[in-house]
Amino acid sequence: PYTTLFRSRDLGGDGIGTMAYDCCPRLQLSGTAGGETVSGEAWMDHQWGDYGWMRAPNKGSALLGWDWIGINLDDGRDFIVMVHRDMRTRDPVARFAVMFDDTGTQIVDTVTITGLGEWFSHETMADYPVRCRIEIPELSAVFEFEPLAENQEISVFGLINTIWEGAGTIRGTLGGSAVSGRARLELHGYGY
């Protein structure tokens, strides 16, 4: 039921690296598949802007990769978490998290994503942190992501732009209470 539109922070410090973002984390779907009536939910988001959010001007125009995760908790709250990284060093250059609930959206800048287990692609030779821990201290949130399958790599963009994008489960705590749900993780830049 939520839709938000926001502009993320400038990644380069000079106005080049902005990105607009439209997100609908719980779209209601209905239709037919194989002659049967089906229904469910889908996540839709769309980003646009200049190329600055893929390059870090104040870092010598370093190419940026990212760790992005969209989370649907069973209690109805939803999250986007994004950490932009220098592709070569993997050092974070920008980060944010957004919580959607029935009161609106809350955007915070303090977030970390830490790998807990990797999957190695024999096709692209990339190591992806497909199991991870997400911490959002300002929201008292700690989550762990577990993929439904390890090999969810998309290599259609070539080696440098290979993406691991997959479905999984999420468990953790939010405000001291146990939570769980489903999530999608996108890892870009690990094939540098």
CYANA upper distance limits for C-alpha pairs under 8 A (distance plus 0.5 A):
  1 PRO  CA     24 CYS  CA      7.76
  1 PRO  CA     25 PRO  CA      8.14
  1 PRO  CA     26 ARG  CA      6.36
  1 PRO  CA     27 LEU  CA      7.15
  2 TYR  CA     23 CYS  CA      8.36
  2 TYR  CA     24 CYS  CA      6.24
  2 TYR  CA     25 PRO  CA      7.22
  2 TYR  CA     26 ARG  CA      7.53
  2 TYR  CA    100 PHE  CA      7.63
  2 TYR  CA    101 ASP  CA      8.34
  2 TYR  CA    104 GLY  CA      8.15
  3 THR  CA     22 ASP  CA      7.53
  3 THR  CA     23 CYS  CA      6.00
  3 THR  CA     24 CYS  CA      5.26
  3 THR  CA     25 PRO  CA      8.00
  4 THR  CA     21 TYR  CA      8.29
  4 THR  CA     22 ASP  CA      6.15
  4 THR  CA     23 CYS  CA      6.00
  4 THR  CA     24 CYS  CA      7.56
  4 THR  CA    105 THR  CA      8.02
  5 LEU  CA     20 ALA  CA      7.56
  5 LEU  CA     21 TYR  CA      6.00
  5 LEU  CA     22 ASP  CA      5.08
  5 LEU  CA     23 CYS  CA      7.26
  6 PHE  CA     20 ALA  CA      6.30
  6 PHE  CA     21 TYR  CA      6.01
  6 PHE  CA     22 ASP  CA      7.45
  7 ARG  CA     18 THR  CA      7.16
  7 ARG  CA     19 MET  CA      6.00
  7 ARG  CA     20 ALA  CA      4.91
  7 ARG  CA     21 TYR  CA      6.71
  8 SER  CA     18 THR  CA      6.53
  8 SER  CA     19 MET  CA      6.05
  8 SER  CA     20 ALA  CA      7.02
  8 SER  CA     21 TYR  CA      8.08
  8 SER  CA     96 PHE  CA      8.44
  9 ARG  CA     17 GLY  CA      8.15
  9 ARG  CA     18 THR  CA      6.54
  9 ARG  CA     19 MET  CA      8.16
  9 ARG  CA     94 ALA  CA      8.48
 10 ASP  CA     14 ASP  CA      7.69
 10 ASP  CA     15 GLY  CA      6.26
 10 ASP  CA     16 ILE  CA      7.27
 10 ASP  CA     17 GLY  CA      5.22
 10 ASP  CA     18 THR  CA      5.19
 10 ASP  CA     19 MET  CA      8.32
 10 ASP  CA     53 TRP  CA      8.36
 11 LEU  CA     16 ILE  CA      8.13
 11 LEU  CA     17 GLY  CA      5.30
 11 LEU  CA     18 THR  CA      7.20
 11 LEU  CA     52 GLY  CA      7.91
 11 LEU  CA     53 TRP  CA      6.83
 11 LEU  CA     56 ALA  CA      6.81
 11 LEU  CA     93 VAL  CA      7.55
 11 LEU  CA     94 ALA  CA      6.58
 12 GLY  CA     16 ILE  CA      6.93
 12 GLY  CA     17 GLY  CA      6.01
 12 GLY  CA     52 GLY  CA      7.96
 12 GLY  CA     56 ALA  CA      5.72
 12 GLY  CA     57 PRO  CA      5.58
 12 GLY  CA     58 ASN  CA      5.78
 12 GLY  CA     59 LYS  CA      8.26
 13 GLY  CA     17 GLY  CA      8.15
 13 GLY  CA     57 PRO  CA      8.46
 13 GLY  CA     58 ASN  CA      7.51
 14 ASP  CA     57 PRO  CA      8.38
 16 ILE  CA     50 ASP  CA      7.66
 16 ILE  CA     51 TYR  CA      8.39
 16 ILE  CA     52 GLY  CA      5.58
 16 ILE  CA     53 TRP  CA      8.23
 16 ILE  CA     57 PRO  CA      8.19
 17 GLY  CA     50 ASP  CA      7.44
 17 GLY  CA     51 TYR  CA      7.54
 17 GLY  CA     52 GLY  CA      4.26
 17 GLY  CA     53 TRP  CA      4.99
 17 GLY  CA     54 MET  CA      8.23
 17 GLY  CA     55 ARG  CA      7.98
 17 GLY  CA     56 ALA  CA      7.76
 17 GLY  CA     57 PRO  CA      8.43
 18 THR  CA     49 GLY  CA      6.97
 18 THR  CA     50 ASP  CA      7.49
 18 THR  CA     52 GLY  CA      7.09
 18 THR  CA     53 TRP  CA      6.58
 19 MET  CA     47 GLN  CA      7.14
 19 MET  CA     48 TRP  CA      6.27
 19 MET  CA     49 GLY  CA      5.27
 19 MET  CA     50 ASP  CA      7.51
 19 MET  CA     53 TRP  CA      6.91
 20 ALA  CA     47 GLN  CA      6.17
 20 ALA  CA     48 TRP  CA      5.85
 20 ALA  CA     49 GLY  CA      6.44
 21 TYR  CA     45 ASP  CA      7.70
 21 TYR  CA     46 HIS  CA      6.30
 21 TYR  CA     47 GLN  CA      5.01
 21 TYR  CA     48 TRP  CA      7.11
 22 ASP  CA     45 ASP  CA      6.05
 22 ASP  CA     46 HIS  CA      5.78
 22 ASP  CA     47 GLN  CA      6.98
 23 CYS  CA     43 TRP  CA      8.37
 23 CYS  CA     44 MET  CA      6.46
 23 CYS  CA     45 ASP  CA      4.73
 23 CYS  CA     46 HIS  CA      7.01
 24 CYS  CA     43 TRP  CA      6.50
 24 CYS  CA     44 MET  CA      5.67
 24 CYS  CA     45 ASP  CA      6.57
 25 PRO  CA     42 ALA  CA      7.46
 25 PRO  CA     43 TRP  CA      4.92
 25 PRO  CA     44 MET  CA      6.58
 25 PRO  CA     45 ASP  CA      8.02
 25 PRO  CA     70 GLY  CA      8.35
 25 PRO  CA     72 ASN  CA      7.88
 25 PRO  CA     78 ASP  CA      7.34
 26 ARG  CA     41 GLU  CA      6.23
 26 ARG  CA     42 ALA  CA      6.17
 26 ARG  CA     43 TRP  CA      6.02
 26 ARG  CA     44 MET  CA      8.37
 27 LEU  CA     41 GLU  CA      5.83
 27 LEU  CA     42 ALA  CA      5.58
 27 LEU  CA     43 TRP  CA      6.69
 27 LEU  CA     44 MET  CA      7.84
 28 GLN  CA     39 SER  CA      8.01
 28 GLN  CA     40 GLY  CA      6.50
 28 GLN  CA     41 GLU  CA      5.25
 28 GLN  CA     42 ALA  CA      7.14
 29 LEU  CA     39 SER  CA      5.81
 29 LEU  CA     40 GLY  CA      5.65
 29 LEU  CA     41 GLU  CA      6.07
 29 LEU  CA     42 ALA  CA      7.43
 30 SER  CA     37 THR  CA      7.98
 30 SER  CA     38 VAL  CA      6.16
 30 SER  CA     39 SER  CA      4.62
 30 SER  CA     40 GLY  CA      7.02
 31 GLY  CA     37 THR  CA      6.30
 31 GLY  CA     38 VAL  CA      5.94
 31 GLY  CA     39 SER  CA      6.91
 32 THR  CA     36 GLU  CA      5.72
 32 THR  CA     37 THR  CA      4.96
 32 THR  CA     38 VAL  CA      5.93
 33 ALA  CA     37 THR  CA      7.09
 33 ALA  CA     38 VAL  CA      7.14
 49 GLY  CA     53 TRP  CA      8.37
 51 TYR  CA     55 ARG  CA      7.25
 52 GLY  CA     56 ALA  CA      7.11
 52 GLY  CA     57 PRO  CA      7.87
 53 TRP  CA     64 LEU  CA      7.99
 54 MET  CA     63 LEU  CA      6.57
 54 MET  CA     64 LEU  CA      5.46
 54 MET  CA     65 GLY  CA      7.68
 55 ARG  CA     61 SER  CA      5.87
 55 ARG  CA     62 ALA  CA      5.98
 55 ARG  CA     63 LEU  CA      5.19
 55 ARG  CA     64 LEU  CA      5.81
 56 ALA  CA     60 GLY  CA      7.42
 56 ALA  CA     61 SER  CA      5.36
 56 ALA  CA     62 ALA  CA      5.77
 56 ALA  CA     63 LEU  CA      7.15
 56 ALA  CA     64 LEU  CA      7.24
 56 ALA  CA     86 ASP  CA      8.30
 56 ALA  CA     93 VAL  CA      8.33
 57 PRO  CA     61 SER  CA      4.89
 57 PRO  CA     62 ALA  CA      7.57
 62 ALA  CA     86 ASP  CA      6.65
 62 ALA  CA     87 MET  CA      7.83
 62 ALA  CA     88 ARG  CA      8.35
 63 LEU  CA     86 ASP  CA      6.57
 63 LEU  CA     87 MET  CA      6.20
 63 LEU  CA     88 ARG  CA      8.16
 64 LEU  CA     84 HIS  CA      6.76
 64 LEU  CA     85 ARG  CA      5.85
 64 LEU  CA     86 ASP  CA      5.28
 64 LEU  CA     87 MET  CA      5.65
 64 LEU  CA    189 GLY  CA      7.57
 65 GLY  CA     84 HIS  CA      6.30
 65 GLY  CA     85 ARG  CA      5.60
 65 GLY  CA     86 ASP  CA      6.71
 65 GLY  CA     87 MET  CA      5.63
 65 GLY  CA     90 ARG  CA      8.42
 65 GLY  CA    187 LEU  CA      8.14
 65 GLY  CA    188 HIS  CA      5.46
 65 GLY  CA    189 GLY  CA      4.76
 65 GLY  CA    190 TYR  CA      7.96
 66 TRP  CA     82 MET  CA      7.38
 66 TRP  CA     83 VAL  CA      6.01
 66 TRP  CA     84 HIS  CA      4.84
 66 TRP  CA     85 ARG  CA      6.03
 66 TRP  CA    186 GLU  CA      8.20
 66 TRP  CA    187 LEU  CA      6.43
 66 TRP  CA    188 HIS  CA      5.68
 66 TRP  CA    189 GLY  CA      7.14
 67 ASP  CA     81 VAL  CA      8.41
 67 ASP  CA     82 MET  CA      6.27
 67 ASP  CA     83 VAL  CA      5.74
 67 ASP  CA     84 HIS  CA      7.11
 67 ASP  CA     85 ARG  CA      8.40
 67 ASP  CA    113 ILE  CA      8.22
 67 ASP  CA    185 LEU  CA      7.87
 67 ASP  CA    186 GLU  CA      6.32
 67 ASP  CA    187 LEU  CA      5.26
 67 ASP  CA    188 HIS  CA      7.04
 68 TRP  CA     80 ILE  CA      7.74
 68 TRP  CA     81 VAL  CA      6.08
 68 TRP  CA     82 MET  CA      5.00
 68 TRP  CA     83 VAL  CA      7.05
 68 TRP  CA    185 LEU  CA      6.33
 68 TRP  CA    186 GLU  CA      5.54
 68 TRP  CA    187 LEU  CA      7.05
 69 ILE  CA     79 PHE  CA      8.37
 69 ILE  CA     80 ILE  CA      6.28
 69 ILE  CA     81 VAL  CA      5.74
 69 ILE  CA     82 MET  CA      7.19
 69 ILE  CA    183 ALA  CA      7.31
 69 ILE  CA    184 ARG  CA      6.06
 69 ILE  CA    185 LEU  CA      4.92
 69 ILE  CA    186 GLU  CA      6.69
 70 GLY  CA     78 ASP  CA      7.97
 70 GLY  CA     79 PHE  CA      6.24
 70 GLY  CA     80 ILE  CA      5.18
 70 GLY  CA     81 VAL  CA      7.13
 70 GLY  CA    183 ALA  CA      5.98
 70 GLY  CA    184 ARG  CA      5.78
 70 GLY  CA    185 LEU  CA      7.16
 71 ILE  CA     78 ASP  CA      5.88
 71 ILE  CA     79 PHE  CA      5.43
 71 ILE  CA     80 ILE  CA      6.92
 71 ILE  CA    170 ILE  CA      7.98
 71 ILE  CA    181 GLY  CA      7.76
 71 ILE  CA    182 ARG  CA      6.59
 71 ILE  CA    183 ALA  CA      4.87
 71 ILE  CA    184 ARG  CA      7.20
 72 ASN  CA     76 GLY  CA      7.37
 72 ASN  CA     77 ARG  CA      6.81
 72 ASN  CA     78 ASP  CA      5.11
 72 ASN  CA     79 PHE  CA      7.26
 72 ASN  CA    181 GLY  CA      6.19
 72 ASN  CA    182 ARG  CA      5.92
 72 ASN  CA    183 ALA  CA      6.55
 73 LEU  CA     77 ARG  CA      5.89
 73 LEU  CA     78 ASP  CA      6.43
 73 LEU  CA    170 ILE  CA      8.35
 73 LEU  CA    179 VAL  CA      7.31
 73 LEU  CA    180 SER  CA      6.14
 73 LEU  CA    181 GLY  CA      4.72
 73 LEU  CA    182 ARG  CA      6.98
 74 ASP  CA    179 VAL  CA      7.77
 74 ASP  CA    180 SER  CA      6.48
 74 ASP  CA    181 GLY  CA      5.41
 74 ASP  CA    182 ARG  CA      8.32
 75 ASP  CA    179 VAL  CA      8.08
 76 GLY  CA    101 ASP  CA      7.47
 77 ARG  CA     99 MET  CA      7.61
 77 ARG  CA    100 PHE  CA      6.28
 77 ARG  CA    101 ASP  CA      5.38
 77 ARG  CA    102 ASP  CA      8.31
 78 ASP  CA     99 MET  CA      6.28
 78 ASP  CA    100 PHE  CA      5.52
 78 ASP  CA    101 ASP  CA      7.11
 79 PHE  CA     97 ALA  CA      7.45
 79 PHE  CA     98 VAL  CA      5.93
 79 PHE  CA     99 MET  CA      5.05
 79 PHE  CA    100 PHE  CA      6.58
 80 ILE  CA     97 ALA  CA      6.04
 80 ILE  CA     98 VAL  CA      5.64
 80 ILE  CA     99 MET  CA      7.27
 81 VAL  CA     95 ARG  CA      8.25
 81 VAL  CA     96 PHE  CA      6.55
 81 VAL  CA     97 ALA  CA      4.83
 81 VAL  CA     98 VAL  CA      7.03
 81 VAL  CA    111 VAL  CA      8.11
 82 MET  CA     95 ARG  CA      6.01
 82 MET  CA     96 PHE  CA      6.01
 82 MET  CA     97 ALA  CA      6.80
 83 VAL  CA     92 PRO  CA      6.98
 83 VAL  CA     93 VAL  CA      8.18
 83 VAL  CA     94 ALA  CA      6.44
 83 VAL  CA     95 ARG  CA      4.80
 83 VAL  CA     96 PHE  CA      7.18
 83 VAL  CA    111 VAL  CA      8.31
 83 VAL  CA    112 THR  CA      8.02
 83 VAL  CA    113 ILE  CA      8.00
 84 HIS  CA     92 PRO  CA      6.22
 84 HIS  CA     93 VAL  CA      6.23
 84 HIS  CA     94 ALA  CA      5.69
 84 HIS  CA     95 ARG  CA      6.58
 85 ARG  CA     89 THR  CA      8.37
 85 ARG  CA     90 ARG  CA      5.69
 85 ARG  CA     91 ASP  CA      5.79
 85 ARG  CA     92 PRO  CA      4.73
 85 ARG  CA     93 VAL  CA      5.94
 85 ARG  CA     94 ALA  CA      7.71
 86 ASP  CA     90 ARG  CA      5.45
 86 ASP  CA     91 ASP  CA      5.93
 86 ASP  CA     92 PRO  CA      6.91
 86 ASP  CA     93 VAL  CA      7.16
 87 MET  CA     91 ASP  CA      8.36
 87 MET  CA    189 GLY  CA      5.86
 87 MET  CA    190 TYR  CA      7.54
 87 MET  CA    192 TYR  CA      6.83
 88 ARG  CA    192 TYR  CA      7.04
 95 ARG  CA    109 ASP  CA      6.40
 95 ARG  CA    110 THR  CA      7.53
 95 ARG  CA    111 VAL  CA      7.00
 96 PHE  CA    107 ILE  CA      7.50
 96 PHE  CA    108 VAL  CA      6.17
 96 PHE  CA    109 ASP  CA      4.84
 96 PHE  CA    110 THR  CA      6.93
 96 PHE  CA    111 VAL  CA      6.78
 97 ALA  CA    107 ILE  CA      6.25
 97 ALA  CA    108 VAL  CA      5.85
 97 ALA  CA    109 ASP  CA      6.85
 97 ALA  CA    110 THR  CA      8.01
 97 ALA  CA    111 VAL  CA      7.12
 97 ALA  CA    136 ILE  CA      7.98
 98 VAL  CA    105 THR  CA      7.04
 98 VAL  CA    106 GLN  CA      6.03
 98 VAL  CA    107 ILE  CA      4.95
 98 VAL  CA    108 VAL  CA      6.93
 99 MET  CA    105 THR  CA      6.03
 99 MET  CA    106 GLN  CA      5.71
 99 MET  CA    107 ILE  CA      7.12
100 PHE  CA    104 GLY  CA      6.25
100 PHE  CA    105 THR  CA      5.09
100 PHE  CA    106 GLN  CA      7.22
101 ASP  CA    105 THR  CA      7.04
108 VAL  CA    138 GLU  CA      7.52
110 THR  CA    136 ILE  CA      6.67
110 THR  CA    137 PRO  CA      7.28
110 THR  CA    138 GLU  CA      7.35
111 VAL  CA    134 ILE  CA      7.75
111 VAL  CA    135 GLU  CA      6.13
111 VAL  CA    136 ILE  CA      5.20
111 VAL  CA    137 PRO  CA      7.54
112 THR  CA    133 ARG  CA      8.48
112 THR  CA    134 ILE  CA      6.31
112 THR  CA    135 GLU  CA      5.81
112 THR  CA    136 ILE  CA      7.36
113 ILE  CA    132 CYS  CA      7.01
113 ILE  CA    133 ARG  CA      6.10
113 ILE  CA    134 ILE  CA      5.12
113 ILE  CA    135 GLU  CA      7.07
114 THR  CA    132 CYS  CA      5.92
114 THR  CA    133 ARG  CA      5.63
114 THR  CA    134 ILE  CA      7.09
115 GLY  CA    129 PRO  CA      5.40
115 GLY  CA    130 VAL  CA      7.69
115 GLY  CA    131 ARG  CA      6.49
115 GLY  CA    132 CYS  CA      4.85
115 GLY  CA    133 ARG  CA      6.92
116 LEU  CA    129 PRO  CA      7.29
116 LEU  CA    130 VAL  CA      8.28
116 LEU  CA    131 ARG  CA      5.62
116 LEU  CA    132 CYS  CA      5.32
116 LEU  CA    133 ARG  CA      7.20
117 GLY  CA    129 PRO  CA      6.14
117 GLY  CA    130 VAL  CA      6.75
117 GLY  CA    131 ARG  CA      5.40
117 GLY  CA    132 CYS  CA      7.40
118 GLU  CA    127 ASP  CA      6.70
118 GLU  CA    128 TYR  CA      5.71
118 GLU  CA    129 PRO  CA      4.76
118 GLU  CA    130 VAL  CA      5.96
118 GLU  CA    131 ARG  CA      7.08
119 TRP  CA    127 ASP  CA      6.22
119 TRP  CA    128 TYR  CA      5.83
119 TRP  CA    129 PRO  CA      7.06
119 TRP  CA    130 VAL  CA      6.77
119 TRP  CA    150 GLU  CA      6.79
119 TRP  CA    151 ASN  CA      8.05
120 PHE  CA    125 MET  CA      7.12
120 PHE  CA    126 ALA  CA      6.32
120 PHE  CA    127 ASP  CA      4.97
120 PHE  CA    128 TYR  CA      6.91
121 SER  CA    125 MET  CA      5.62
121 SER  CA    126 ALA  CA      5.87
121 SER  CA    127 ASP  CA      6.94
121 SER  CA    151 ASN  CA      8.10
121 SER  CA    153 GLU  CA      8.37
122 HIS  CA    126 ALA  CA      8.16
124 THR  CA    155 SER  CA      7.98
124 THR  CA    159 LEU  CA      6.68
124 THR  CA    162 THR  CA      8.21
124 THR  CA    191 GLY  CA      7.33
125 MET  CA    191 GLY  CA      7.48
126 ALA  CA    190 TYR  CA      6.27
126 ALA  CA    191 GLY  CA      5.20
126 ALA  CA    192 TYR  CA      8.48
127 ASP  CA    190 TYR  CA      6.92
127 ASP  CA    191 GLY  CA      7.94
128 TYR  CA    164 TRP  CA      7.76
128 TYR  CA    187 LEU  CA      7.65
128 TYR  CA    190 TYR  CA      6.84
130 VAL  CA    145 PHE  CA      8.38
130 VAL  CA    146 GLU  CA      7.77
130 VAL  CA    147 PRO  CA      7.02
130 VAL  CA    150 GLU  CA      7.44
130 VAL  CA    185 LEU  CA      8.41
131 ARG  CA    144 GLU  CA      7.91
131 ARG  CA    145 PHE  CA      6.06
131 ARG  CA    146 GLU  CA      5.71
131 ARG  CA    147 PRO  CA      7.12
132 CYS  CA    144 GLU  CA      6.20
132 CYS  CA    145 PHE  CA      5.83
132 CYS  CA    146 GLU  CA      7.77
133 ARG  CA    142 VAL  CA      7.63
133 ARG  CA    143 PHE  CA      6.18
133 ARG  CA    144 GLU  CA      4.96
133 ARG  CA    145 PHE  CA      6.91
134 ILE  CA    141 ALA  CA      8.38
134 ILE  CA    142 VAL  CA      6.17
134 ILE  CA    143 PHE  CA      5.55
134 ILE  CA    144 GLU  CA      6.71
134 ILE  CA    145 PHE  CA      8.36
135 GLU  CA    141 ALA  CA      6.33
135 GLU  CA    142 VAL  CA      5.07
135 GLU  CA    143 PHE  CA      7.05
136 ILE  CA    140 SER  CA      6.65
136 ILE  CA    141 ALA  CA      5.52
136 ILE  CA    142 VAL  CA      6.89
137 PRO  CA    141 ALA  CA      6.62
137 PRO  CA    142 VAL  CA      8.36
139 LEU  CA    174 LEU  CA      7.73
139 LEU  CA    175 GLY  CA      7.43
140 SER  CA    173 THR  CA      8.24
140 SER  CA    174 LEU  CA      6.12
140 SER  CA    175 GLY  CA      5.44
140 SER  CA    176 GLY  CA      7.64
141 ALA  CA    172 GLY  CA      8.08
141 ALA  CA    173 THR  CA      6.19
141 ALA  CA    174 LEU  CA      4.86
141 ALA  CA    175 GLY  CA      6.85
142 VAL  CA    172 GLY  CA      6.00
142 VAL  CA    173 THR  CA      5.88
142 VAL  CA    174 LEU  CA      7.06
143 PHE  CA    170 ILE  CA      6.83
143 PHE  CA    171 ARG  CA      5.97
143 PHE  CA    172 GLY  CA      4.73
143 PHE  CA    173 THR  CA      6.90
144 GLU  CA    170 ILE  CA      6.05
144 GLU  CA    171 ARG  CA      5.92
144 GLU  CA    172 GLY  CA      6.54
145 PHE  CA    168 GLY  CA      7.06
145 PHE  CA    169 THR  CA      6.27
145 PHE  CA    170 ILE  CA      5.21
145 PHE  CA    171 ARG  CA      7.39
145 PHE  CA    183 ALA  CA      7.99
146 GLU  CA    168 GLY  CA      5.87
146 GLU  CA    169 THR  CA      5.84
146 GLU  CA    170 ILE  CA      7.00
147 PRO  CA    166 GLY  CA      7.39
147 PRO  CA    167 ALA  CA      6.42
147 PRO  CA    168 GLY  CA      4.49
147 PRO  CA    169 THR  CA      6.95
148 LEU  CA    166 GLY  CA      8.27
148 LEU  CA    167 ALA  CA      6.45
148 LEU  CA    168 GLY  CA      5.19
148 LEU  CA    169 THR  CA      7.60
149 ALA  CA    166 GLY  CA      8.36
149 ALA  CA    167 ALA  CA      8.33
149 ALA  CA    168 GLY  CA      8.26
151 ASN  CA    164 TRP  CA      8.48
152 GLN  CA    164 TRP  CA      6.17
152 GLN  CA    165 GLU  CA      6.32
152 GLN  CA    166 GLY  CA      5.79
153 GLU  CA    162 THR  CA      7.86
153 GLU  CA    163 ILE  CA      6.31
153 GLU  CA    164 TRP  CA      4.56
153 GLU  CA    165 GLU  CA      6.62
153 GLU  CA    166 GLY  CA      8.19
154 ILE  CA    162 THR  CA      6.56
154 ILE  CA    163 ILE  CA      5.64
154 ILE  CA    164 TRP  CA      6.29
154 ILE  CA    165 GLU  CA      7.44
155 SER  CA    159 LEU  CA      7.32
155 SER  CA    161 ASN  CA      7.92
155 SER  CA    162 THR  CA      5.08
155 SER  CA    163 ILE  CA      6.76
156 VAL  CA    162 THR  CA      7.39
157 PHE  CA    161 ASN  CA      5.67
157 PHE  CA    162 THR  CA      6.27
158 GLY  CA    162 THR  CA      6.36
159 LEU  CA    191 GLY  CA      6.14
159 LEU  CA    192 TYR  CA      7.51
160 ILE  CA    189 GLY  CA      6.98
160 ILE  CA    190 TYR  CA      8.28
160 ILE  CA    191 GLY  CA      5.69
160 ILE  CA    192 TYR  CA      5.26
161 ASN  CA    188 HIS  CA      7.19
161 ASN  CA    189 GLY  CA      6.61
161 ASN  CA    191 GLY  CA      7.38
161 ASN  CA    192 TYR  CA      8.13
162 THR  CA    188 HIS  CA      6.97
162 THR  CA    189 GLY  CA      7.31
162 THR  CA    190 TYR  CA      7.93
162 THR  CA    191 GLY  CA      6.49
163 ILE  CA    186 GLU  CA      7.36
163 ILE  CA    187 LEU  CA      6.17
163 ILE  CA    188 HIS  CA      5.29
163 ILE  CA    189 GLY  CA      7.64
163 ILE  CA    190 TYR  CA      8.32
164 TRP  CA    185 LEU  CA      8.25
164 TRP  CA    186 GLU  CA      6.19
164 TRP  CA    187 LEU  CA      5.59
164 TRP  CA    188 HIS  CA      7.20
165 GLU  CA    184 ARG  CA      7.59
165 GLU  CA    185 LEU  CA      6.09
165 GLU  CA    186 GLU  CA      4.78
165 GLU  CA    187 LEU  CA      6.83
166 GLY  CA    184 ARG  CA      6.00
166 GLY  CA    185 LEU  CA      5.98
166 GLY  CA    186 GLU  CA      7.14
167 ALA  CA    182 ARG  CA      8.07
167 ALA  CA    183 ALA  CA      6.41
167 ALA  CA    184 ARG  CA      5.01
167 ALA  CA    185 LEU  CA      7.02
168 GLY  CA    182 ARG  CA      6.47
168 GLY  CA    183 ALA  CA      5.81
168 GLY  CA    184 ARG  CA      6.57
168 GLY  CA    185 LEU  CA      8.08
169 THR  CA    180 SER  CA      8.01
169 THR  CA    181 GLY  CA      6.42
169 THR  CA    182 ARG  CA      4.98
169 THR  CA    183 ALA  CA      6.14
170 ILE  CA    180 SER  CA      5.86
170 ILE  CA    181 GLY  CA      5.68
170 ILE  CA    182 ARG  CA      6.04
170 ILE  CA    183 ALA  CA      6.69
171 ARG  CA    178 ALA  CA      8.10
171 ARG  CA    179 VAL  CA      6.29
171 ARG  CA    180 SER  CA      4.77
171 ARG  CA    181 GLY  CA      7.14
172 GLY  CA    178 ALA  CA      6.26
172 GLY  CA    179 VAL  CA      5.93
172 GLY  CA    180 SER  CA      6.91
173 THR  CA    177 SER  CA      5.69
173 THR  CA    178 ALA  CA      4.95
173 THR  CA    179 VAL  CA      5.91
174 LEU  CA    178 ALA  CA      7.05
174 LEU  CA    179 VAL  CA      7.09
